[in-house]
Amino acid sequence: MPSSALLSRYSDLPQNGKIQATYVWIGGSGSDLRCKSMTLDFVPTSPSQLKEWNFDGSSTGQAEGHDSDVYLRPCAIFKDPFARGDNILVLCETYNRDGTANVTNHRAACAEAMAKVEAEEPWFGLEQEYTLFDVDDQPLGWPKNGFPGPQGPYYCAVGANKIYGRDIVEAHWKACVYAGVKIAGTNAEVMPAQWEFQVGPCHGIEMGDHLWMARFLLERVAEDFGIVVSFHPKPIKGDWNGAGLHSNYSTGPMRVEGGMAHIEAAIEKLSKRHQAHIAVYGADNEQRLTGKHETASISTFSYGVANRGCSIRIPRSVAQCGYGYFEDRRPASNADPYQVTRVLVETTILGVTDEN
């Protein structure tokens, strides 16, 4: 019997006034997720009611063995779709013993930037692409000794010969909705076994919180199915699409009549900091941003209306009505959303330049 089926035997047992709080944090690679749980005798309604905890940072690549304690500070609470009831998932920031943010804690700097631009009402919607693999490191559903047919039939497709992993995708969607994550939708992507979910619109720091929790839920759901999730931006070499974290962004002035002028001004600022953005837009992104497979070249900045081969895409509907948002197509699927959203507001609102 699968372990998930065995666990269901115990999921409805009474908890006698106790709840399970699972603390979730970003690990030492900056893209892996870790978790551990504690028992509480109350139901918290705010992260401030939860205690600071710690973990062995030398086992996650976040500290040295001689000084291994790294501290977990709760920053967001979500409902737990696995334990259910009053049980919760607690997203945490990581801090060193001297009170400084751990090297993989990019939330602290993001929160500081978002506090400065609150009046501009920055909104984000992130499109998270990912690829499903079986435990033999083979893309889910692909032939064991070959390749599927060329790309074309798989995007937003239906049918057992074109779609692999829909059960995982739909279970993840339901888990996100239950947890309170602002998941906006899902779709099958261009490469077979590759999918996308969207989170947003979210305001300010909320974007990073919800995207990271959505990633945790995806990996946790896939674990139950015995499937591995890859966020690598080019999981399969050759004539196959890569995976991105397309980032839709707007400010209050962009979303009202006359907003196109503000959109164009923001894009002009972005054009002058291309490499600074690329530096925080994910590892191995040069394998994806080649100018092929619906990407721009990593070495040049470009923008256009309805052009998925540009760095920045202005949706045609936005160009027609004259206000709205734009899409930054450069971030890789493994990029940290805290870094992506921070650098966008720093460049377009706070006026940070490479000379600052």
Number of C-alpha atoms within 10 A of each C-alpha: 5 9 9 12 10 10 12 12 9 10 13 11 8 9 13 7 10 14 20 21 24 20 22 22 25 23 20 20 12 19 16 15 17 12 16 12 13 10 11 14 11 12 16 16 9 11 16 12 11 17 10 14 15 16 16 16 21 16 13 18 15 24 18 13 12 7 12 19 19 23 21 21 21 23 15 19 23 19 21 22 20 19 19 15 15 16 22 23 26 26 24 24 23 28 21 19 13 8 10 11 18 20 15 19 22 21 22 16 13 22 17 12 20 21 11 13 16 12 10 16 14 23 21 24 24 28 24 25 26 28 26 25 23 16 11 10 11 16 24 21 19 16 10 11 6 7 10 13 11 12 14 12 16 21 17 13 16 13 9 10 12 19 21 23 21 15 11 18 21 13 14 25 22 13 22 26 15 15 21 16 24 20 24 16 12 19 16 24 24 22 22 29 22 27 24 20 24 21 22 20 19 20 17 24 23 19 22 26 20 23 26 21 25 26 21 23 23 22 20 18 23 22 14 13 16 12 21 21 19 20 22 23 27 23 20 14 10 8 11 17 22 31 30 29 29 21 23 21 22 27 25 15 18 23 18 14 12 14 21 23 14 21 24 15 12 21 22 13 17 23 17 14 17 18 16 14 19 18 12 19 23 25 19 13 25 15 15 28 27 16 15 14 15 16 20 23 17 18 12 13 18 16 22 15 16 16 17 19 20 23 27 26 22 24 17 13 13 18 16 10 13 18 21 24 25 25 23 22 23 28 29 31 28 24 23 25 27 24 20 25 25 22 22 21 24 17 21 20 17 13 11 15 14 10 5 5
